[in-house]
Amino acid sequence: MTGFFNPQGFLTAMRQEVTRAHRGWALDSVILCNEVSKWMKDDITTPPSEGVYVHGLYLEGAGWDRRNTKLIESKPKVLFELMPVIHISAQNNISAKDPRLYSCPIYKKPVRTDMNYIAAVDLRTVQSPENWILRGVALLCDVK
């Protein structure tokens, strides 16, 4: 996804494919869901049964605890941290979102404008999501 010109279109196409695979689902009610793995790109050998694996995203404004798969305070003098592989899929929107998850925006470039916004993924955290909002934590496809 990090190398695509139009990553929003890629995620929309994935949503459409998942919707078609499930009879009775309406595209309008299907939302993106995600799970951050403990693995890096080289550790994964098979594609997911549904959805896509995304790699190459950088976390800005926080650190990532790979063992516990959650946001942590960033290490001193570390601006960007490479994220493990994220499994992004789609599900029928039938339940409410967990309020303890931080809805982390993904941007194409470090310049955070609506033109560079792609989507948001939910990240686990011990602190309240407001803590990470105030710090401006985001995922970036490109750090240059």
Disulfide bonds with the S-S distance in Angstrom:
none
